[in-house]
Amino acid sequence: MFAGNVSTILKRISTAAARAQRAPEDVRLIAVTKTVGADNIKEAVDAGLRSFGESRVQEAQKKISALRSHIANRAVEWHLIGHLQKNKAKYAVGLFDLIHTVDSIGLAEELSRQAEKAGKVQRILVQVKLSGEETKHGASEEEMLSLLARVKEFGNLSPEGLMTIPPFFGEKEKARPYFRRLRELRDKAEAAGFRLRELSMGMSDDFEVAIEEGSTMVRIGSALFGERKA
Ligand SMILES: *Cc1c(COP(=O)(O)O)cnc(C)c1O
């Protein structure tokens, strides 16, 4: 059952990649496990998944320690995909391989400080807000380049790409311009001298469109684990 979901999603990822003349291995599946219990995550590890995305530091902390022995020496990666408050930066650095949601200089500076203390170079993505939605987090298009420039000065951060969450339309084609825009911004930043390989974009309802537009990391929850109750 669960292994069947995984292979269906992997097949859809490679079909979408092929349509865009891209290699399927250039698109990474991040299994989003917010609200998913540790036992189901074990099953996902056993089905071969290795990258997991969590929204909240505390929830992730509990699950990561519960899963420690099960994961043992399998190369599992944890991704933070939810908004991060500065006062939790220290814990985030201790838990996550990649933080997708850096959206301010203040947060970047604190993450770098904590990473330095921990003797780590923290991999990050810059979250960009492409819509005017008040409730969403993310740097504006204008802020993105200045944020990247400052991040370069922080010795313990490695910026690897951009992330976005388009507004919810319930119709996947409507998300396409946002995905395309993020790729254009990435290209613009690369032309300005930043090296940004990753584009974290696409969720259960629209990941195929995101892949056609260049996504390298799709964040998929409900299509793998079923609808969330919370
Ligand atoms: C919950 C969440 C996802 C996964 O959403 P699904 O629609 O369940 O695939 C992806 N990205 C972020 C930032 C999320 O919060």
The ligand as a Gaussian input file, in Angstrom:
#p B3LYP/6-31G(d) Opt

LIG

0 1
 C        2.334000      20.863000       4.045000
 C        3.311000      21.389000       3.103000
 C        3.620000      20.701000       1.911000
 C        2.930000      19.423000       1.477000
 O        1.615000      19.659000       1.109000
 P        0.721000      18.528000       0.372000
 O       -0.308000      19.303000      -0.337000
 O        0.184000      17.678000       1.455000
 O        1.619000      17.778000      -0.519000
 C        4.586000      21.247000       1.087000
 N        5.229000      22.397000       1.402000
 C        4.959000      23.067000       2.527000
 C        5.705000      24.325000       2.808000
 C        3.996000      22.595000       3.415000
 O        3.736000      23.290000       4.534000

